[in-house]
């Protein structure tokens, strides 16, 4: 899956957390952060600390792969990032 923005990364984290049926508080405890931090991360916090993002990905069973084309998250069962982003977007008002 190709990620282009912090919002894409947040949407992928939220999708995987939901697939694993984890609440934000449970994930926060596993990562060692606050529930508020998880919420902000899932909403695309642009200045989230990289170390905490990597711990979050690890807690969700996701791996970050860097290549010449783009960085990609590779979960055990890779979700369709385009579908994740579409589902995470709010419908136009």
C-alpha positions as CSV (number, residue, x, y, z in Angstrom):
1,X,0.0,0.0,0.0
2,X,1.3,3.4,-0.9
3,X,1.0,6.3,1.5
4,X,1.3,9.9,0.4
5,X,0.2,11.9,3.4
6,X,-0.1,11.8,7.2
7,X,-3.8,11.3,6.7
8,X,-3.2,8.2,4.6
9,X,-1.0,6.8,7.4
10,X,-3.6,7.6,10.0
11,X,-6.4,6.0,8.0
12,X,-4.3,2.8,7.6
13,X,-3.6,2.7,11.4
14,X,-7.3,3.2,12.2
15,X,-8.3,0.5,9.6
16,X,-5.9,-2.0,11.1
17,X,-6.9,-1.2,14.7
18,X,-10.5,-1.8,13.8
19,X,-9.7,-5.0,11.9
20,X,-8.0,-6.2,15.1
21,X,-11.1,-5.1,17.1
22,X,-8.9,-2.9,19.4
23,X,-10.2,0.3,21.1
24,X,-8.0,3.4,21.0
25,X,-7.3,3.1,24.7
26,X,-6.1,-0.5,24.4
27,X,-3.8,0.4,21.5
28,X,-2.6,3.4,23.4
29,X,-1.7,1.2,26.4
30,X,0.2,-1.3,24.1
31,X,2.2,1.6,22.5
32,X,2.7,3.5,25.7
33,X,0.9,6.7,24.6
34,X,-2.3,8.4,25.5
35,X,-5.7,7.6,23.8
36,X,-5.7,11.2,22.6
37,X,-2.3,10.7,20.8
38,X,-3.8,7.6,19.0
39,X,-6.9,9.7,18.0
40,X,-4.7,12.5,16.7
41,X,-2.5,10.0,14.8
42,X,-5.5,8.4,13.2
43,X,-6.6,11.9,12.1
44,X,-3.3,12.5,10.3
45,X,-1.3,14.4,12.9
46,X,1.5,15.8,10.6
47,X,4.1,16.1,13.3
48,X,3.7,12.8,15.1
49,X,7.0,11.5,16.5
50,X,8.5,8.8,14.2
51,X,9.5,6.5,17.0
52,X,5.9,6.5,18.3
53,X,4.5,5.9,14.8
54,X,6.9,2.9,14.4
55,X,5.9,1.5,17.8
56,X,2.2,1.9,16.8
57,X,2.8,0.1,13.5
58,X,4.6,-2.7,15.4
59,X,1.7,-3.1,17.9
60,X,-0.7,-3.5,14.9
61,X,1.5,-6.1,13.2
62,X,2.4,-3.6,10.4
63,X,5.8,-3.2,8.8
64,X,7.1,-0.1,7.1
65,X,9.0,-0.8,3.9
66,X,11.0,1.9,2.1
67,X,11.7,1.4,-1.6
68,X,12.7,3.5,-4.6
69,X,9.0,3.9,-5.6
70,X,7.5,4.8,-2.2
71,X,7.3,3.7,1.4
72,X,4.6,1.1,2.0
73,X,2.9,-0.5,5.0
74,X,2.8,-4.3,4.6
75,X,0.4,-5.9,7.2
76,X,0.1,-9.6,7.6
77,X,-3.1,-9.4,5.4
78,X,-2.7,-6.2,3.4
79,X,-5.8,-4.0,3.2
80,X,-6.6,-2.0,0.1
81,X,-5.3,1.5,1.0
82,X,-7.5,3.2,-1.6
83,X,-10.6,1.7,0.1
84,X,-9.3,2.7,3.5
85,X,-8.8,6.3,2.4
86,X,-12.3,6.4,0.7
87,X,-13.9,5.0,3.8
88,X,-12.1,7.4,6.1
89,X,-13.1,10.5,4.2
90,X,-16.1,12.5,5.3
91,X,-18.8,12.8,2.6
92,X,-19.0,16.3,1.1
93,X,-21.3,18.7,2.9
